[in-house]
Amino acid sequence: MSSDSKTPWPGLALASLGAVAFSGKAIIVKLAYRHGVDAVTLIMLRMLFALPLFLLLAWWAGRGKPALTRRDWIAVLGLGFSGYYLASFLDFAGLAYISASFERLILYLNPTLVLFLGWILFKRRVTGRQLLALSVSYAGVLLVFGQELHLQGSDVLLGAALVFGSAVSYALYLVYSGEEVKRLGAMRLTGLATTVACILCIAQFLLLRPVAGLAELAPQVWWLSLLNATACTFLPVLAVMMAIERIGATLAAQTGMIGPMSTILMGVWILGEPFTPLVAVGTVLVMGGVWLLTRWR
């Protein structure tokens, strides 16, 4: 923790801002889907608007630093593909089938997936208490999954699988990015990896969709994508990085627990999604399990 730990409020405010801003992404995607846009087009627009911002971040964070080696570029390409391109695309695709609230709960399982991948890939020991925390979180997700299945039908299976795939893809990014963060720094790596993802999303659109189709998009899709790229993509990345510098990664991650609740509240208020006792209990279980996991590392 930094020397500012005696006055943590600026760092806590930045972490809270990042969590709430990032949680708004699912709300914006759901609103855009109401205008007939598909996932390939929607994620391209988000990344198109975000690309200049992340190029600027990569340049700014890399000033005066050594040039990237061939090994660094390979790592950046792999991490950009897994952590930001594939994870984002699967998430956007899954949101076409499930509620924003359920999506956020699945993504919030990320620490449990990092633990599981560490056990599978690096033979890291998992304790009984950690397994208990995992069980609590997944019980919460299964509760909400059961309600979604009842309310929205079998498409929920596909949506949940896509979003869970997104969480796994991002967990792989977290597991393998540690060494590269030490070499390049968190901001430089984020700027470079996200730039790679932006280019991949744009290329995917050019391969799969006619450019002329952009002229037929509703104006709301363009404005929502601009808002998504700035307020729900670039801003939270920057805010969380600045928070980590001030209060450390552990406290910043714990502050991020407000993210699922803010998504659920915005889903109820803006999208009219139901907030039932099952959703409430499931949310408490997921967040409680993740909190226990961070305490019992």
HUZI-V737563 format. One record per pair of residues at least 4 apart in sequence whose ideal C-beta (glycine too) atoms are under 7 Angstrom apart, sorted by the first residue. I is the first residue (numbers start at 1). GAP is how many residues later the second one is. D is the distance in whole Angstrom. If there is no record, write none. Layout:
BEGIN
i:I gap:GAP d:D
i:I gap:GAP d:D
END
This chain:
BEGIN
i:1 gap:4 d:4
i:1 gap:246 d:6
i:1 gap:247 d:4
i:2 gap:243 d:6
i:2 gap:244 d:6
i:4 gap:7 d:7
i:4 gap:242 d:5
i:5 gap:242 d:7
i:8 gap:4 d:5
i:8 gap:239 d:5
i:9 gap:4 d:6
i:10 gap:4 d:6
i:10 gap:236 d:6
i:11 gap:4 d:6
i:11 gap:232 d:5
i:11 gap:235 d:3
i:11 gap:236 d:3
i:12 gap:4 d:6
i:12 gap:235 d:6
i:12 gap:243 d:6
i:13 gap:4 d:6
i:14 gap:4 d:6
i:14 gap:225 d:5
i:14 gap:228 d:5
i:14 gap:229 d:4
i:14 gap:232 d:7
i:15 gap:4 d:6
i:15 gap:225 d:6
i:15 gap:228 d:4
i:15 gap:232 d:7
i:15 gap:237 d:4
i:15 gap:240 d:4
i:15 gap:241 d:6
i:16 gap:4 d:6
i:16 gap:239 d:6
i:16 gap:242 d:6
i:17 gap:4 d:6
i:17 gap:222 d:5
i:18 gap:4 d:6
i:18 gap:218 d:4
i:18 gap:221 d:4
i:18 gap:222 d:4
i:18 gap:225 d:6
i:19 gap:4 d:6
i:19 gap:236 d:6
i:19 gap:237 d:4
i:19 gap:239 d:5
i:19 gap:240 d:4
i:19 gap:243 d:7
i:20 gap:4 d:7
i:20 gap:238 d:7
i:20 gap:242 d:5
i:21 gap:210 d:6
i:21 gap:211 d:6
i:21 gap:214 d:5
i:21 gap:215 d:4
i:21 gap:218 d:7
i:22 gap:210 d:6
i:22 gap:214 d:4
i:22 gap:237 d:6
i:23 gap:81 d:6
i:23 gap:236 d:4
i:23 gap:239 d:5
i:23 gap:240 d:4
i:24 gap:4 d:6
i:24 gap:207 d:7
i:24 gap:208 d:5
i:24 gap:242 d:6
i:25 gap:4 d:6
i:25 gap:203 d:6
i:25 gap:207 d:4
i:26 gap:4 d:6
i:26 gap:69 d:6
i:26 gap:74 d:4
i:26 gap:77 d:5
i:26 gap:78 d:6
i:26 gap:237 d:6
i:27 gap:4 d:6
i:27 gap:73 d:6
i:27 gap:239 d:5
i:27 gap:240 d:6
i:27 gap:243 d:6
i:27 gap:244 d:6
i:28 gap:4 d:6
i:28 gap:196 d:5
i:28 gap:199 d:6
i:28 gap:200 d:5
i:28 gap:204 d:6
i:29 gap:4 d:7
i:29 gap:13 d:7
i:29 gap:63 d:6
i:29 gap:66 d:5
i:30 gap:65 d:6
i:30 gap:70 d:5
i:30 gap:241 d:6
i:31 gap:193 d:6
i:32 gap:5 d:5
i:32 gap:10 d:6
i:32 gap:189 d:5
i:32 gap:192 d:5
i:32 gap:193 d:7
i:33 gap:4 d:7
i:33 gap:63 d:6
i:35 gap:183 d:4
i:35 gap:185 d:5
i:35 gap:186 d:5
i:37 gap:4 d:5
i:37 gap:5 d:5
i:37 gap:180 d:6
i:37 gap:184 d:5
i:38 gap:4 d:7
i:39 gap:4 d:6
i:39 gap:50 d:7
i:39 gap:53 d:4
i:39 gap:54 d:4
i:39 gap:57 d:6
i:40 gap:4 d:6
i:40 gap:164 d:6
i:40 gap:165 d:6
i:40 gap:168 d:5
i:40 gap:169 d:6
i:41 gap:4 d:7
i:41 gap:164 d:6
i:41 gap:168 d:6
i:42 gap:4 d:7
i:42 gap:50 d:6
i:42 gap:183 d:7
i:43 gap:4 d:6
i:43 gap:45 d:6
i:43 gap:46 d:6
i:43 gap:49 d:5
i:43 gap:158 d:5
i:44 gap:4 d:6
i:44 gap:157 d:5
i:44 gap:158 d:6
i:44 gap:161 d:4
i:45 gap:4 d:7
i:45 gap:176 d:7
i:45 gap:177 d:7
i:45 gap:180 d:4
i:46 gap:4 d:6
i:46 gap:179 d:5
i:46 gap:182 d:5
i:46 gap:183 d:5
i:46 gap:187 d:7
i:47 gap:4 d:6
i:47 gap:150 d:7
i:47 gap:151 d:4
i:47 gap:154 d:4
i:47 gap:155 d:6
i:48 gap:154 d:6
i:49 gap:176 d:6
i:49 gap:177 d:5
i:49 gap:180 d:3
i:49 gap:181 d:7
i:50 gap:4 d:6
i:50 gap:148 d:6
i:50 gap:179 d:4
i:50 gap:183 d:5
i:50 gap:184 d:6
i:51 gap:4 d:6
i:51 gap:144 d:7
i:51 gap:147 d:4
i:52 gap:4 d:6
i:53 gap:4 d:6
i:53 gap:181 d:4
i:54 gap:4 d:6
i:54 gap:137 d:5
i:54 gap:140 d:4
i:54 gap:141 d:5
i:54 gap:144 d:6
i:54 gap:180 d:7
i:55 gap:4 d:6
i:55 gap:140 d:6
i:56 gap:4 d:6
i:57 gap:4 d:6
i:57 gap:130 d:6
i:57 gap:133 d:7
i:57 gap:134 d:4
i:58 gap:4 d:6
i:58 gap:130 d:6
i:58 gap:133 d:3
i:58 gap:134 d:5
i:58 gap:137 d:6
i:61 gap:124 d:6
i:61 gap:126 d:4
i:61 gap:127 d:4
i:61 gap:130 d:6
i:62 gap:126 d:5
i:65 gap:123 d:7
i:68 gap:4 d:4
i:68 gap:5 d:5
i:70 gap:4 d:7
i:71 gap:4 d:6
i:72 gap:4 d:6
i:72 gap:111 d:7
i:72 gap:112 d:7
i:73 gap:4 d:6
i:74 gap:4 d:6
i:75 gap:4 d:6
i:75 gap:105 d:5
i:76 gap:4 d:6
i:76 gap:116 d:5
i:76 gap:117 d:6
i:76 gap:120 d:6
i:77 gap:4 d:6
i:77 gap:119 d:6
i:78 gap:4 d:6
i:79 gap:4 d:5
i:79 gap:94 d:5
i:79 gap:97 d:7
i:79 gap:98 d:5
i:79 gap:101 d:7
i:79 gap:114 d:5
i:80 gap:4 d:6
i:80 gap:5 d:6
i:80 gap:113 d:4
i:80 gap:114 d:7
i:80 gap:116 d:3
i:80 gap:117 d:5
i:81 gap:4 d:5
i:81 gap:5 d:6
i:81 gap:115 d:7
i:81 gap:119 d:7
i:82 gap:4 d:6
i:82 gap:5 d:7
i:82 gap:87 d:5
i:82 gap:90 d:5
i:82 gap:91 d:5
i:83 gap:4 d:6
i:83 gap:87 d:6
i:83 gap:90 d:3
i:83 gap:94 d:7
i:83 gap:110 d:6
i:84 gap:4 d:6
i:84 gap:109 d:6
i:84 gap:110 d:5
i:84 gap:113 d:3
i:85 gap:4 d:6
i:85 gap:112 d:4
i:85 gap:115 d:4
i:85 gap:116 d:6
i:86 gap:4 d:6
i:86 gap:83 d:5
i:87 gap:4 d:6
i:87 gap:79 d:5
i:87 gap:82 d:4
i:87 gap:83 d:4
i:87 gap:86 d:7
i:88 gap:4 d:6
i:88 gap:109 d:7
i:89 gap:4 d:6
i:90 gap:4 d:6
i:90 gap:72 d:5
i:90 gap:73 d:7
i:90 gap:75 d:5
i:90 gap:76 d:4
i:90 gap:79 d:6
i:91 gap:4 d:7
i:91 gap:72 d:6
i:91 gap:75 d:4
i:93 gap:69 d:5
i:94 gap:4 d:6
i:94 gap:9 d:6
i:94 gap:65 d:5
i:94 gap:68 d:3
i:94 gap:69 d:4
i:94 gap:72 d:7
i:95 gap:5 d:7
i:95 gap:8 d:6
i:96 gap:63 d:7
i:97 gap:58 d:4
i:97 gap:59 d:6
i:97 gap:61 d:5
i:97 gap:62 d:3
i:98 gap:4 d:5
i:98 gap:5 d:6
i:98 gap:50 d:6
i:98 gap:58 d:6
i:98 gap:61 d:4
i:98 gap:62 d:6
i:98 gap:65 d:7
i:99 gap:4 d:7
i:99 gap:49 d:6
i:99 gap:168 d:6
i:99 gap:174 d:5
i:100 gap:4 d:6
i:100 gap:163 d:6
i:100 gap:167 d:4
i:100 gap:171 d:6
i:100 gap:173 d:7
i:101 gap:4 d:7
i:101 gap:162 d:6
i:101 gap:163 d:4
i:101 gap:166 d:5
i:101 gap:172 d:6
i:101 gap:178 d:6
i:102 gap:4 d:7
i:102 gap:42 d:5
i:102 gap:46 d:5
i:103 gap:4 d:6
i:103 gap:60 d:5
i:104 gap:4 d:6
i:104 gap:155 d:7
i:104 gap:156 d:5
i:104 gap:159 d:4
i:105 gap:35 d:7
i:105 gap:36 d:6
i:105 gap:39 d:6
i:105 gap:155 d:6
i:105 gap:177 d:7
i:105 gap:178 d:6
i:105 gap:181 d:5
i:106 gap:35 d:6
i:106 gap:54 d:6
i:106 gap:57 d:5
i:106 gap:58 d:6
i:106 gap:61 d:6
i:107 gap:56 d:7
i:107 gap:59 d:7
i:107 gap:60 d:5
i:108 gap:152 d:5
i:108 gap:178 d:6
i:108 gap:182 d:6
i:109 gap:4 d:6
i:109 gap:28 d:6
i:109 gap:32 d:7
i:109 gap:58 d:6
i:110 gap:4 d:6
i:110 gap:57 d:5
i:110 gap:60 d:6
i:110 gap:61 d:6
i:111 gap:4 d:7
i:111 gap:179 d:5
i:111 gap:182 d:5
i:111 gap:183 d:7
i:112 gap:4 d:6
i:112 gap:22 d:5
i:112 gap:25 d:6
i:112 gap:181 d:6
i:113 gap:4 d:6
i:113 gap:54 d:6
i:113 gap:55 d:6
i:113 gap:58 d:4
i:114 gap:4 d:6
i:114 gap:57 d:5
i:114 gap:60 d:5
i:114 gap:61 d:6
i:115 gap:4 d:7
i:115 gap:11 d:6
i:115 gap:15 d:6
i:115 gap:178 d:7
i:116 gap:4 d:6
i:117 gap:4 d:5
i:117 gap:54 d:6
i:117 gap:55 d:7
i:117 gap:58 d:5
i:118 gap:4 d:5
i:118 gap:6 d:4
i:118 gap:57 d:6
i:119 gap:4 d:7
i:119 gap:5 d:5
i:119 gap:7 d:5
i:121 gap:54 d:7
i:126 gap:4 d:5
i:126 gap:5 d:6
i:127 gap:169 d:7
i:128 gap:4 d:7
i:129 gap:4 d:7
i:129 gap:167 d:4
i:130 gap:4 d:6
i:130 gap:163 d:6
i:130 gap:166 d:6
i:131 gap:4 d:6
i:132 gap:4 d:7
i:133 gap:4 d:7
i:133 gap:156 d:5
i:133 gap:159 d:4
i:133 gap:160 d:4
i:133 gap:163 d:6
i:134 gap:4 d:6
i:134 gap:155 d:7
i:135 gap:4 d:6
i:136 gap:4 d:7
i:136 gap:149 d:5
i:136 gap:152 d:6
i:136 gap:153 d:4
i:136 gap:156 d:7
i:137 gap:4 d:7
i:137 gap:148 d:7
i:137 gap:149 d:5
i:137 gap:152 d:3
i:137 gap:153 d:6
i:138 gap:4 d:6
i:139 gap:4 d:7
i:139 gap:146 d:5
i:140 gap:4 d:7
i:140 gap:142 d:4
i:140 gap:143 d:7
i:140 gap:145 d:3
i:140 gap:146 d:4
i:140 gap:149 d:7
i:141 gap:4 d:6
i:141 gap:141 d:7
i:141 gap:145 d:6
i:142 gap:4 d:6
i:143 gap:135 d:5
i:143 gap:138 d:6
i:143 gap:139 d:4
i:143 gap:142 d:7
i:144 gap:4 d:6
i:144 gap:134 d:6
i:144 gap:135 d:6
i:144 gap:138 d:4
i:145 gap:4 d:6
i:145 gap:15 d:6
i:146 gap:4 d:7
i:147 gap:4 d:6
i:147 gap:129 d:6
i:147 gap:131 d:5
i:147 gap:132 d:7
i:148 gap:4 d:5
i:148 gap:8 d:4
i:149 gap:7 d:5
i:152 gap:4 d:5
i:155 gap:4 d:6
i:156 gap:4 d:6
i:157 gap:4 d:6
i:158 gap:4 d:6
i:159 gap:4 d:6
i:160 gap:4 d:6
i:161 gap:4 d:6
i:162 gap:4 d:7
i:163 gap:4 d:7
i:164 gap:4 d:7
i:165 gap:4 d:6
i:166 gap:4 d:6
i:167 gap:4 d:6
i:168 gap:4 d:7
i:169 gap:4 d:7
i:170 gap:4 d:7
i:171 gap:4 d:6
i:172 gap:4 d:6
i:173 gap:4 d:6
i:177 gap:4 d:6
i:177 gap:12 d:7
i:178 gap:4 d:7
i:179 gap:4 d:7
i:180 gap:4 d:6
i:180 gap:9 d:6
i:181 gap:4 d:7
i:181 gap:5 d:5
i:181 gap:8 d:6
i:184 gap:4 d:5
i:184 gap:5 d:5
i:185 gap:4 d:7
i:186 gap:4 d:6
i:186 gap:55 d:6
i:187 gap:4 d:6
i:187 gap:54 d:5
i:188 gap:4 d:6
i:189 gap:4 d:6
i:190 gap:4 d:6
i:190 gap:47 d:6
i:190 gap:51 d:7
i:191 gap:4 d:6
i:192 gap:4 d:7
i:193 gap:4 d:7
i:194 gap:4 d:6
i:195 gap:4 d:7
i:196 gap:4 d:6
i:197 gap:4 d:6
i:198 gap:4 d:6
i:199 gap:4 d:6
i:200 gap:4 d:6
i:201 gap:4 d:7
i:202 gap:4 d:7
i:203 gap:4 d:6
i:204 gap:4 d:6
i:205 gap:4 d:5
i:209 gap:4 d:6
i:217 gap:4 d:5
i:217 gap:5 d:6
i:219 gap:4 d:6
i:220 gap:4 d:6
i:221 gap:4 d:6
i:222 gap:4 d:6
i:223 gap:4 d:6
i:224 gap:4 d:6
i:225 gap:4 d:6
i:226 gap:4 d:6
i:227 gap:4 d:5
i:227 gap:5 d:7
i:228 gap:4 d:5
i:228 gap:5 d:6
i:229 gap:4 d:5
i:229 gap:5 d:7
i:230 gap:4 d:6
i:230 gap:5 d:6
i:231 gap:4 d:5
i:232 gap:4 d:7
i:233 gap:4 d:7
i:234 gap:4 d:6
i:235 gap:4 d:6
i:236 gap:4 d:6
i:237 gap:4 d:6
i:238 gap:4 d:6
i:239 gap:4 d:6
i:240 gap:4 d:6
i:240 gap:12 d:6
i:241 gap:4 d:7
i:242 gap:4 d:7
i:243 gap:4 d:6
i:243 gap:9 d:5
i:244 gap:4 d:7
i:244 gap:5 d:5
i:244 gap:8 d:5
i:247 gap:4 d:4
i:247 gap:5 d:6
i:248 gap:4 d:7
i:249 gap:4 d:6
i:250 gap:4 d:7
i:251 gap:4 d:6
i:252 gap:4 d:7
i:253 gap:41 d:7
i:254 gap:40 d:6
i:257 gap:30 d:6
i:257 gap:34 d:7
i:258 gap:4 d:6
i:259 gap:4 d:6
i:260 gap:4 d:6
i:260 gap:23 d:6
i:260 gap:26 d:7
i:260 gap:27 d:6
i:261 gap:4 d:6
i:261 gap:22 d:7
i:262 gap:4 d:6
i:263 gap:4 d:6
i:264 gap:4 d:7
i:264 gap:11 d:7
i:264 gap:15 d:7
i:264 gap:19 d:6
i:265 gap:4 d:6
i:266 gap:4 d:5
i:267 gap:4 d:5
i:267 gap:6 d:4
i:268 gap:5 d:6
i:268 gap:7 d:5
i:275 gap:4 d:6
i:275 gap:5 d:7
i:277 gap:4 d:6
i:278 gap:4 d:6
i:279 gap:4 d:6
i:280 gap:4 d:7
i:281 gap:4 d:6
i:282 gap:4 d:6
i:283 gap:4 d:6
i:284 gap:4 d:6
i:285 gap:4 d:6
i:286 gap:4 d:7
i:287 gap:4 d:6
i:288 gap:4 d:6
i:289 gap:4 d:6
i:290 gap:4 d:7
i:291 gap:4 d:7
i:292 gap:4 d:6
END
